[in-house]
Amino acid sequence: MRIGELARITGASPRALRHYEREGLIASERGANGYRVYDARTAVRVRNIRHLLTAGLTLADVRCFTACLDGDLTTAPPSAEGLRIARERLAAIDERIAAQTEARDRLARALDAVAPAG
């Protein structure tokens, strides 16, 4: 299938698909006309990549899951490595949220000091 069809059935943009390919997560062959041609099984891989990205992982994290991207990722039991990566990503997100909350609180205090609400 061509990139437009793969994009349509997976919900990924053609730009994202080209990015996944540059990152080595999916592969294509070139047709005689030079267009990318993807195997039908690539759709499963793309859906799994998108599932992991939506869950909060990065493409670097997703690379660690390449061995299981072609199966039913949503029902497969998680690996110890997968759980470790997910926990590390969650901790990083929690740290960013805490830092943003602190910045918000400092700004709110500063505003209250110069112009109390009400």
C-alpha positions in Angstrom: 0.0 0.0 0.0 1.1 3.6 -0.6 1.8 6.1 2.1 -1.6 7.9 1.8 -3.5 4.6 2.3 -1.3 3.7 5.3 -1.9 7.2 6.7 -5.7 6.9 6.2 -6.0 3.4 7.9 -3.7 4.2 10.8 -4.6 7.8 11.5 -0.9 8.8 11.2 0.1 11.6 8.9 2.3 10.9 5.9 4.9 13.1 7.6 4.8 11.0 10.7 5.1 7.8 8.7 8.2 9.2 6.9 9.6 10.2 10.3 9.0 6.7 11.7 10.8 5.3 8.6 13.8 7.7 9.1 13.9 6.5 12.7 14.0 2.8 11.5 10.7 1.9 13.1 9.0 1.0 9.8 10.3 0.1 6.4 9.1 0.5 2.8 10.2 -0.4 -0.6 10.1 1.8 -3.7 7.8 1.1 -6.5 8.8 1.5 -10.1 7.4 5.1 -9.9 9.6 5.9 -6.9 6.7 6.0 -4.4 7.0 4.3 -1.1 5.2 0.9 -0.9 4.4 -0.5 2.5 3.5 -4.1 3.4 0.0 -4.4 4.8 1.5 -5.6 8.2 3.0 -2.2 8.6 -0.4 -0.9 9.7 -0.2 -3.0 12.9 3.3 -1.7 13.6 2.2 2.0 13.1 -0.9 1.5 15.3 1.3 0.1 18.0 3.8 3.0 17.7 1.0 5.5 17.9 -0.4 3.6 21.0 2.9 3.9 22.8 3.4 7.6 21.8 -0.2 8.4 23.0 0.6 6.7 26.3 3.4 9.2 26.8 6.5 7.4 25.6 9.0 9.0 23.2 10.2 7.6 19.9 13.5 6.8 21.6 11.4 4.8 24.1 9.4 3.1 21.4 12.7 1.8 19.8 13.0 -0.5 22.8 9.8 -2.2 21.9 10.6 -3.0 18.3 10.6 -6.8 18.9 6.9 -6.6 19.9 5.6 -3.9 17.6 4.2 -6.4 15.1 1.8 -8.2 17.5 -1.1 -7.2 19.7 0.7 -4.8 21.9 -2.4 -3.8 23.8 -3.1 -7.3 25.2 0.4 -8.7 25.5 1.9 -9.0 29.0 4.4 -6.2 29.6 8.1 -7.1 29.7 10.3 -6.1 32.6 12.2 -3.7 30.2 9.0 -2.2 29.0 7.8 -1.6 32.5 11.1 0.0 33.4 11.0 2.3 30.5 7.4 3.3 31.2 8.1 3.9 34.9 11.1 6.1 33.9 9.0 8.1 31.5 6.3 8.5 34.1 8.9 9.8 36.6 10.2 12.3 34.1 6.7 13.5 33.4 6.0 13.8 37.1 9.2 15.9 37.5 8.1 18.3 34.7 4.6 18.6 36.2 6.1 19.4 39.6 8.5 22.0 38.1 5.6 23.7 36.2 3.4 23.7 39.3 6.2 25.4 41.3 6.6 28.0 38.6 2.9 28.6 38.4 2.7 29.0 42.2 5.6 31.5 42.2 4.0 33.5 39.5 0.6 33.5 41.4 2.3 34.6 44.6 4.1 37.4 42.7 0.9 38.6 41.1 -0.9 38.5 44.5 1.9 40.6 46.0 1.5 43.4 43.5 -2.2 43.2 42.6 -4.3 41.1 45.1 -7.2 39.4 43.5 -10.6 40.9 43.9 
